[in-house]
């Protein structure tokens, strides 16, 4: 009866801890597409598989002999390292098969929660052992004092206390693990971001330290020598305090690393947003300056037009009376007037004044560009038409065009035969922009291979253009795509509008 109760209790605690483990992992990892509707079956499968391994490792003679070196079970704590390793491999391969995402993410999540379960075990075990030892000493004192009740019922009292000790110990482990899991789920930035290698190392180091300490404690916790069990805490009483303190500090370091990285990343994102908005303000200021320049020029032309006409009349009248070369003077006067008018003329007509100003400004820059330290015009072909009726903001398009054309200009200035071509086309409610330019270099991508990196020295001041463009594209459920082919760089932008 007693063995059946202990077996049932152990089995219940094992199943509960397995459920908590898979609960923690399911909240962070995402099932692969073909398993996305089988979340409960996946969780139940892991619980059943790991529980079966536990039962086999405890009661199957061949496996017990392989894992522990004898048929009597685990006589030394270091013998528990091999079952621990197999159990860790089981959950790791299980998650790699059923869950998607980067392998580094799967490894981190599995190792983190497995390490936490080990550290919680060691933190509470020392405290509970100390409590159990105190109660045992109290019972011994009662027997020495001659208390008949304790003398007659000593074994029963000890067994009942041991049962509730095991039960409360397992419940405490599960409760603490559950609350730590909630904290990590709220703060772990793996949920919606891609991390760099440095950030992943920042998270992984405390976990590796905690796992190493857990393995060390399993190696030395207790041993079997000369037909006698030797406990570390009996030989070195100070370890009763040091073991829970060290394990607890490892748990805190894992939690703090997750919280600190989240705050650092969010702080960096806020600073990036500030810079993005500052860039947008600068774009608006440039646009306003262009508009003011155009307005002032038109107003000046209107003001001086009467004088221009009067001067021309005088020159034409003198041509018939005098012998001077007034025809040539008239021509030069008209050429100067034409150049003044050309400065006010838009280089490109797109159907919207905002995009007209933006593209015209970039075309003027291209006409006065410096290629490889030589002043030479960069050919600029524009076939852009503003998408009327799609509900796409001209201001958002100006951000896309400003940043895209700036990058194209900068790249073309480094080429011997630079050129820029801007195209747009519309398909139903989809609007596409393509910017092409000469490019003989190679792309610099981040570790994920999905994002372009700047080749400029001041990384903090640059690289925001692509991020700014991505934000604008995502606003319209769009995407950015780039490729290099035949010494040509293509930036393709897809936006989804709403037809009126």
C-alpha positions in Angstrom: 0.0 0.0 0.0 2.7 2.4 1.0 4.8 1.6 -2.1 1.7 2.1 -4.3 1.0 5.5 -2.7 4.7 6.6 -3.2 4.7 5.4 -6.8 1.4 7.2 -7.6 2.8 10.4 -6.0 6.1 10.2 -7.9 4.2 9.5 -11.2 1.9 12.4 -10.6 4.7 14.8 -9.9 6.7 13.6 -13.0 3.7 14.2 -15.3 2.9 17.6 -13.7 6.5 18.7 -14.2 6.5 17.5 -17.8 3.3 19.4 -18.5 4.8 22.6 -17.0 7.9 22.1 -19.2 6.0 21.8 -22.4 3.7 24.6 -21.3 6.7 26.9 -21.0 8.1 26.0 -24.3 4.7 26.2 -26.2 4.3 29.8 -25.1 7.5 30.9 -26.9 8.1 28.5 -29.8 5.6 28.2 -32.7 4.6 24.9 -34.2 5.5 24.2 -37.8 2.8 24.9 -40.3 1.8 21.2 -40.7 1.4 20.8 -36.9 -0.2 24.2 -36.1 -3.6 22.6 -35.3 -2.2 19.9 -33.2 -0.8 21.9 -30.2 -2.5 19.7 -27.6 -1.5 16.5 -29.2 2.1 17.7 -29.4 2.1 18.6 -25.7 0.5 15.3 -24.7 2.9 13.4 -26.9 5.9 14.9 -25.1 4.4 14.2 -21.7 3.7 10.6 -22.6 7.1 10.0 -24.2 9.1 11.6 -21.4 7.0 9.8 -18.7 7.6 6.5 -20.5 11.3 7.2 -20.5 11.2 7.9 -16.7 9.3 4.7 -16.0 11.7 2.7 -18.2 14.8 4.3 -16.5 13.3 3.4 -13.1 11.9 -0.1 -13.6 13.4 -1.7 -16.8 16.4 -3.8 -15.5 18.5 -3.5 -18.7 18.1 0.3 -18.9 18.6 0.7 -15.1 21.9 -1.3 -15.4 23.0 0.8 -18.4 22.2 4.2 -16.8 23.2 3.6 -13.2 25.7 0.7 -13.4 23.8 -1.6 -11.1 20.3 -3.0 -10.7 19.7 -1.3 -7.3 19.2 2.1 -9.0 20.9 5.4 -8.4 23.3 5.0 -5.5 25.4 8.0 -6.4 24.2 11.4 -7.5 26.6 11.6 -10.4 24.8 8.6 -12.0 21.8 10.9 -12.6 23.8 12.9 -15.1 23.3 10.4 -17.9 19.5 10.1 -17.6 19.5 13.9 -17.4 21.4 14.1 -20.7 19.1 11.6 -22.4 16.0 13.5 -21.1 17.4 16.8 -22.4 18.2 15.3 -25.8 14.6 13.9 -25.9 12.9 17.3 -25.4 15.5 19.0 -27.7 14.9 16.7 -30.7 11.2 16.7 -30.0 11.1 20.5 -30.2 13.3 20.7 -33.3 10.9 18.3 -35.1 7.6 19.9 -34.1 8.5 23.6 -33.7 9.8 26.2 -36.3 12.2 29.0 -36.0 16.0 29.4 -35.7 17.7 26.4 -34.2 19.6 28.7 -31.8 16.2 29.9 -30.5 15.0 26.3 -30.0 18.2 25.4 -28.2 18.1 28.5 -26.0 14.4 28.0 -24.9 14.9 24.2 -24.2 18.1 24.7 -22.3 16.8 27.7 -20.3 13.7 26.0 -19.0 15.5 22.7 -18.3 18.3 24.6 -16.5 15.7 26.5 -14.5 14.0 23.3 -13.4 17.3 21.9 -12.2 18.3 25.1 -10.3 14.9 25.3 -8.6 15.3 21.6 -7.6 18.7 22.3 -6.0 17.5 25.6 -4.4 14.5 24.0 -2.7 16.1 20.6 -2.0 18.7 22.0 0.5 16.0 24.0 2.3 13.6 21.0 2.5 16.4 18.6 3.6 17.3 21.0 6.4 13.6 21.2 7.4 13.3 17.4 7.3 16.5 17.0 9.4 15.1 19.4 12.0 11.8 17.4 12.3 13.7 14.1 12.5 15.9 15.5 15.3 12.8 16.6 17.1 11.3 13.1 16.9 14.5 11.6 18.1 14.5 13.9 21.1 10.9 12.9 22.0 12.0 9.2 21.9 15.0 9.9 24.1 12.7 11.7 26.5 10.6 8.5 26.7 7.4 9.7 25.0 5.4 6.5 24.5 3.3 7.9 21.7 6.3 8.8 19.6 8.1 5.6 20.5 5.2 3.4 19.4 4.4 5.4 16.2 7.8 6.7 15.2 7.9 4.8 11.9 4.4 5.8 11.0 4.9 9.4 11.9 8.1 9.5 9.9 6.5 7.9 6.8 3.5 10.3 6.9 5.8 13.3 7.3 8.0 12.0 4.5 4.9 11.7 2.2 3.8 15.3 2.9 7.5 16.4 2.6 7.7 14.9 -0.9 4.3 16.3 -1.9 5.0 19.8 -0.7 8.5 19.7 -2.2 7.1 18.8 -5.7 4.3 21.4 -5.4 6.8 24.1 -4.4 9.0 23.2 -7.4 6.0 23.4 -9.8 4.7 26.7 -8.4 8.1 28.5 -8.6 8.7 27.1 -12.1 5.2 28.3 -13.2 5.8 31.8 -11.9 9.3 32.1 -13.4 7.8 30.8 -16.7 5.3 33.6 -16.7 8.0 36.2 -16.0 10.1 34.9 -18.9 7.2 34.8 -21.3 6.4 38.4 -20.6 10.0 39.6 -21.1 11.6 37.2 -23.6 12.1 39.2 -26.7 12.3 36.1 -28.9 8.5 36.4 -29.2 8.6 38.9 -32.0 12.2 39.9 -32.8 15.3 38.4 -34.4 18.3 38.6 -32.2 21.9 39.2 -33.1 24.6 36.8 -32.0 25.8 39.1 -29.3 22.3 39.3 -27.9 21.9 35.6 -28.0 25.2 35.2 -26.2 24.1 37.7 -23.6 21.1 35.4 -22.9 23.0 32.1 -23.2 25.9 32.7 -20.8 23.8 32.7 -17.6 22.0 29.6 -18.8 25.3 27.8 -19.5 26.6 28.8 -16.1 23.4 27.5 -14.4 23.5 24.2 -16.3 27.2 23.8 -15.4 26.5 24.4 -11.7 23.6 21.9 -11.9 25.8 19.2 -13.4 28.5 19.9 -10.8 26.0 19.6 -7.9 24.7 16.3 -9.3 28.3 15.1 -9.5 29.1 15.7 -5.8 25.8 15.8 -4.0 26.1 12.3 -2.6 28.2 9.2 -3.2 28.3 5.6 -2.1 31.5 4.3 -0.6 32.3 1.4 1.7 28.6 0.4 1.7 27.7 3.8 3.1 26.1 6.8 1.5 28.1 10.0 2.0 26.2 13.3 1.7 27.9 16.6 0.8 25.8 18.6 3.2 26.7 16.2 6.1 30.4 16.5 5.4 30.3 20.2 4.7 27.4 21.8 6.6 28.1 25.2 5.1 26.9 23.9 1.7 23.4 23.8 3.2 23.4 27.6 2.7 25.8 27.9 -0.2 24.0 25.5 -2.6 20.5 27.2 -2.4 22.3 30.6 -2.5 24.3 29.7 -5.6 21.4 28.1 -7.4 19.1 31.0 -6.5 21.6 33.5 -7.8 21.8 31.6 -11.1 18.0 31.7 -11.4 18.0 35.5 -10.8 20.8 36.0 -13.3 18.8 34.2 -16.0 15.7 36.2 -15.3 17.6 39.5 -15.1 19.4 38.8 -18.4 16.1 38.4 -20.1 14.6 41.6 -18.6 17.7 43.7 -19.2 18.0 42.7 -22.8 14.3 43.5 -23.4 14.8 46.9 -21.9 18.0 47.6 -23.8 16.4 46.5 -27.1 13.3 48.5 -26.5 15.4 51.6 -25.5 17.4 51.2 -28.8 14.1 50.9 -30.8 12.8 54.1 -29.2 16.0 55.9 -30.0 15.8 54.6 -33.6 12.2 55.8 -33.9 13.3 59.2 -32.7 16.0 59.3 -35.4 13.5 58.1 -38.0 11.0 60.9 -37.1 13.9 63.4 -37.2 14.8 62.2 -40.7 11.2 62.6 -41.7 11.2 66.1 -40.3 14.4 66.8 -42.3 12.7 65.5 -45.5 9.7 67.8 -44.8 12.0 70.7 -44.3 13.8 70.0 -47.6 10.4 69.7 -49.4 9.3 73.0 -47.9 12.5 74.7 -49.0 12.0 73.4 -52.5 8.4 74.7 -52.5 9.5 78.1 -51.1 12.2 78.3 -53.7 9.7 77.6 -56.5 7.2 80.1 -55.1 9.8 82.8 -54.7 11.1 82.2 -58.2 7.6 82.4 -59.7 6.8 85.6 -57.7 10.1 87.1 -58.8 9.5 86.2 -62.4 6.0 87.8 -62.2 7.5 90.9 -60.7 10.3 91.2 -63.3 8.3 90.2 -66.3 7.3 93.7 -67.2 10.9 94.8 -67.1 11.9 91.8 -69.3 9.3 92.8 -71.9 10.3 96.4 -71.8 14.0 95.5 -72.3 13.2 93.3 -75.2 11.1 96.1 -76.9 14.0 98.5 -76.6 16.5 96.0 -78.0 14.2 95.2 -80.9 13.5 99.0 -81.6 17.3 99.7 -81.7 18.0 96.8 -84.1 16.2 98.7 -86.9 17.8 102.1 -86.2 21.4 101.3 -85.2 24.0 99.1 -86.8 24.9 97.2 -83.6 24.4 93.4 -83.2 21.2 93.7 -81.3 19.9 90.4 -82.6 22.7 88.6 -80.8 22.0 90.6 -77.6 18.3 89.6 -77.8 19.3 86.0 -78.2 21.6 86.0 -75.2 18.9 87.8 -73.2 16.4 85.2 -74.1 18.8 82.4 -73.3 19.3 83.8 -69.8 15.6 84.2 -69.3 15.2 80.6 -70.4 17.7 79.3 -67.9 15.9 81.3 -65.1 12.7 79.7 -66.1 14.3 76.2 -66.3 15.4 76.5 -62.7 11.7 76.8 -61.7 10.6 74.0 -64.0 9.9 70.5 -62.6 12.3 67.9 -64.1 9.6 65.3 -63.7 5.8 65.4 -63.9 4.2 62.6 -61.8 0.7 63.9 -61.3 1.3 65.0 -57.7 3.2 68.2 -56.5 4.9 66.4 -53.6 6.4 63.6 -55.6 7.2 66.2 -58.4 9.3 68.2 -56.0 11.1 65.2 -54.5 12.0 63.5 -57.8 13.0 66.9 -59.4 15.3 67.6 -56.6 17.0 64.2 -57.0 17.3 64.7 -60.8 19.0 68.1 -60.2 21.4 66.4 -57.8 22.1 63.7 -60.5 22.8 66.4 -63.1 25.4 67.9 -60.8 26.9 64.7 -59.4 30.5 63.9 -58.9 31.4 60.4 -60.1 34.8 59.1 -58.9 35.9 62.6 -58.1 34.9 63.9 -61.6 31.9 66.1 -62.0 29.7 64.4 -64.5 26.0 64.1 -64.9 24.4 60.8 -63.9 21.7 59.7 -66.4 18.3 59.7 -64.6 15.3 58.1 -66.3 12.0 58.7 -64.6 8.8 56.8 -65.4 7.0 57.3 -62.1 3.3 58.1 -62.0 1.5 59.0 -58.7 -1.2 56.3 -57.8 -4.3 58.3 -57.7 -7.3 56.7 -55.9 -5.4 54.1 -53.9 -5.3 56.0 -50.7 -1.5 56.0 -50.5 -0.1 59.1 -48.8 2.1 61.4 -50.9 4.2 62.0 -47.8 4.8 58.3 -47.3 5.8 58.0 -51.0 8.2 60.9 -50.5 9.9 59.0 -47.7 10.3 55.9 -49.9 11.5 58.0 -52.9 13.8 60.2 -50.9 15.6 57.3 -49.2 15.6 55.0 -52.2 16.9 57.6 -54.6 19.5 58.9 -52.1 20.9 55.4 -51.9 20.9 55.1 -55.7 22.7 58.4 -56.1 25.3 57.5 -53.6 25.9 54.1 -55.3 26.0 55.6 -58.8 28.6 58.3 -57.7 31.0 55.4 -57.0 30.6 53.9 -60.5 32.4 54.9 -63.7 29.2 54.6 -65.6 26.5 55.4 -63.1 22.8 55.6 -64.0 19.4 55.7 -62.2 16.1 54.5 -63.4 12.8 55.0 -61.6 9.7 53.1 -62.6 6.3 52.5 -61.2 3.3 50.5 -62.2 -0.1 49.6 -60.8 -2.0 46.3 -60.8 -5.5 46.5 -59.4 -5.0 47.8 -55.8 -1.3 47.0 -55.8 1.3 49.7 -56.5 4.9 48.8 -57.4 8.0 51.1 -57.4 11.3 49.9 -58.9 14.6 51.9 -58.5 17.6 50.6 -60.5 21.1 51.9 -60.4 24.6 50.8 -61.5 26.3 48.7 -58.8 29.5 46.6 -59.2 30.0 45.9 -55.4 28.5 43.3 -53.1 25.7 43.5 -50.7 26.4 43.6 -46.9 23.7 41.6 -45.1 23.1 41.0 -41.4 23.4 37.6 -39.7 19.8 36.7 -40.7 20.5 37.4 -44.3 17.3 39.4 -44.5 18.4 43.0 -43.8 20.8 45.3 -45.6 23.6 46.8 -43.6 25.3 50.1 -44.3 29.0 50.2 -45.4 29.5 53.6 -43.8 31.8 54.0 -40.8 29.3 55.8 -38.6 26.9 53.0 -38.0 24.8 55.0 -35.5 24.1 57.8 -38.0 23.3 55.6 -41.0 21.3 52.6 -41.9 18.0 54.2 -40.9 16.9 54.8 -44.5 16.0 51.1 -45.1 14.3 50.9 -41.7 12.3 54.0 -42.5 11.3 52.6 -45.8 10.3 49.3 -44.3 8.1 51.1 -41.8 6.3 53.0 -44.6 5.9 49.8 -46.7 4.5 47.8 -43.7 2.0 50.6 -43.1 0.4 49.5 -46.5 1.0 45.8 -45.9 3.8 46.0 -48.4 7.4 44.7 -48.6 10.8 45.7 -49.8 12.9 43.4 -52.0 16.4 43.9 -53.4 18.7 42.0 -55.6 21.9 42.5 -57.6 22.0 41.1 -61.2 24.4 42.0 -64.1 26.0 44.8 -62.1 22.7 46.4 -61.4 21.0 46.9 -58.1 17.2 46.7 -58.0 15.1 47.9 -55.1 11.5 46.8 -55.5 8.8 48.2 -53.3 5.3 46.8 -53.2 2.4 48.7 -51.5 -1.2 47.7 -51.1 -3.7 50.4 -51.5 -7.5 50.8 -51.2 -9.4 51.5 -54.4 -12.0 54.1 -54.0 
